Amino acid sequence: MLMATKNLEILELNVEKLKTLVFDLRKENSSISHDLEKKENQISIYKKELNEYKIKYESLKIAESLQGNNDKTFTKAKLNNMIKEIDKCIMNLST
């Protein structure tokens, strides 16, 4: 009987240790999940900023290419090419 009681006490101690471990792991998991959510939000913000900078960069490239040459014929040809490209995009979107 003494051996069974001792085994029962050891089992109870092990169950308590497991409960504590599960609690600690749940707490750690919650913390990691919270950190992951914060980092995903930050990545989303960075992606939006990156897209904004890409748009600004493209605008600057276009402005620079138009300003870089004083030849009005060259500028007019560039604008016509851009209009043609936009028309192609519109036609692709409408089909």
C-alpha positions as CSV (number, residue, x, y, z in Angstrom):
1,M,0.0,0.0,0.0
2,L,2.9,2.4,0.8
3,M,4.3,1.9,-2.7
4,A,0.9,2.7,-4.3
5,T,0.6,5.9,-2.2
6,K,4.1,7.0,-3.2
7,N,3.4,6.3,-6.9
8,L,0.2,8.3,-6.6
9,E,2.1,11.2,-5.0
10,I,4.7,11.1,-7.8
11,L,1.9,11.0,-10.4
12,E,0.2,14.0,-8.8
13,L,3.5,15.9,-8.8
14,N,4.0,15.1,-12.4
15,V,0.5,16.2,-13.3
16,E,1.0,19.5,-11.5
17,K,4.3,20.0,-13.3
18,L,2.6,19.3,-16.6
19,K,-0.2,21.8,-15.8
20,T,2.4,24.4,-15.0
21,L,4.2,23.7,-18.2
22,V,1.0,23.8,-20.3
23,F,0.1,27.2,-18.7
24,D,3.6,28.6,-19.3
25,L,3.5,27.4,-22.9
26,R,0.1,28.9,-23.5
27,K,1.3,32.2,-22.1
28,E,4.4,32.1,-24.3
29,N,2.3,31.1,-27.4
30,S,0.0,34.1,-26.7
31,S,3.0,36.4,-26.5
32,I,4.5,35.1,-29.7
33,S,1.1,35.4,-31.5
34,H,0.9,39.0,-30.3
35,D,4.4,39.8,-31.5
36,L,3.6,38.1,-34.9
37,E,0.5,40.2,-35.3
38,K,2.5,43.4,-34.6
39,K,5.1,42.5,-37.1
40,E,2.6,41.6,-39.7
41,N,1.0,45.0,-39.2
42,Q,4.4,46.7,-39.5
43,I,5.1,44.7,-42.7
44,S,1.8,45.9,-44.1
45,I,2.7,49.5,-43.3
46,Y,6.1,49.1,-45.0
47,K,4.5,47.6,-48.1
48,K,2.2,50.6,-48.4
49,E,5.1,52.9,-48.0
50,L,7.1,51.0,-50.6
51,N,4.2,51.2,-53.1
52,E,3.9,55.0,-52.5
53,Y,7.7,55.4,-53.1
54,K,7.5,53.4,-56.2
55,I,4.7,55.6,-57.6
56,K,6.7,58.7,-56.6
57,Y,9.8,57.3,-58.3
58,E,8.0,56.5,-61.5
59,S,6.5,60.0,-61.5
60,L,10.0,61.5,-61.0
61,K,11.4,59.4,-63.8
62,I,8.7,60.6,-66.2
63,A,9.1,64.2,-65.1
64,E,12.9,64.0,-65.5
65,S,12.6,62.4,-68.9
66,L,10.3,65.1,-70.0
67,Q,12.4,67.9,-68.6
68,G,15.7,66.5,-69.7
69,N,15.2,67.6,-73.3
70,N,14.3,71.0,-74.5
71,D,13.2,69.6,-77.9
72,K,9.4,69.9,-78.0
73,T,9.2,67.3,-80.7
74,F,10.9,64.7,-78.5
75,T,8.7,65.6,-75.5
76,K,5.6,65.4,-77.7
77,A,6.7,61.9,-79.0
78,K,7.2,60.7,-75.5
79,L,3.7,61.9,-74.5
80,N,2.2,60.2,-77.5
81,N,3.9,56.9,-76.7
82,M,2.6,57.2,-73.1
83,I,-0.9,57.8,-74.4
84,K,-0.6,54.8,-76.7
85,E,0.5,52.6,-73.8
86,I,-2.4,53.8,-71.7
87,D,-4.8,53.1,-74.6
88,K,-3.4,49.6,-74.8
89,C,-3.9,49.0,-71.1
90,I,-7.5,50.3,-71.3
91,M,-8.2,48.0,-74.2
92,N,-6.7,45.0,-72.3
93,L,-8.9,45.9,-69.3
94,S,-12.0,46.2,-71.3
95,T,-11.7,42.7,-73.0
